[in-house]
Amino acid sequence: MERPIRFADFRYVGDKRTQIVYDLDNTFLEASVIDELMESEQFICFGPDSLDEAKNRCYRPDWTIRAAEREAAAAEY
């Protein structure tokens, strides 16, 4: 997936409507989700650009983040 121009330097983007954070580097994430979010103009980036910071602001990880974490954990074993 190609990153939106506004987020060239950011990895995590949040949806203000649903309080869900998306990982732009995640291979499971569909481009249509981010396209719709950019169209709505209801997004936020985090500083520092980390999942922990998004969680500190009460954003929940998208299912694709959890799936990638499970896949990485399974690969370790």
N, C-alpha and C positions, 0 to 999 in steps of 0.2 A: 504494500500500500504506500502511496506517495503521501508525504506529510503535507498538511496545509501550509501555505506560505507564512501565515501568521505564527505557526508553531515550528518553524525550522530549528529553533534552538531549545525546544521543550520536548520532553518525553510524555508527560502526563497532562491530560486535559480533562476538566470536570464539566459535567452537565448541571447547570444551576437548577433546572426544573426537577430533576430526579435525584440529585445529590450522588450521582454515580461518576466514578473516575475511570478513564480509559487510558490504556498504555498504547501510544502510537507506534511503538516498536514491536507490538505483539502480532504474531503471524495469524492468530485466530480471529483477530478483529476484522470485521467487514468494512470496506471503505464507505458503504452507503450509510452506516451509522454516523461516521464522522462528517460526511457530506451534509447529512440532515442537521447535525449539531451546528456546523458552521453556518448553514442557511438560517437557522433560528436565532443566531447571535446570542445565545444564552450559555456561553462557555466561560471557563475560567482556567487560568494556569496557576501553578503554585511556585512559591519561592521559599525555600529551595525546591527544585524540581525533583520531588521524591514521593514515593507512595506513602511513606510515613507522614509527610506534611499534609497530603490529601486526607489521610485518615484523621489527623489532628483537627482538620476543619470539618469533620463529620461526613466526609465523602466515603461511600462504600465502593470497593473494587468491583469492576464489571466481571461477569462470569468468565470472560476470556483470560483475565489476569489470574483468577483462581485455577483455571484449566492449565495455563502455562506453568504455574507453580507446582501443580500436581505432576505434570509431565517432567519437570526438572528434578523433582524429588524422586520420581520413579527411575530416572536415568542414573541417579547416584547409587542406586542399589544394584 
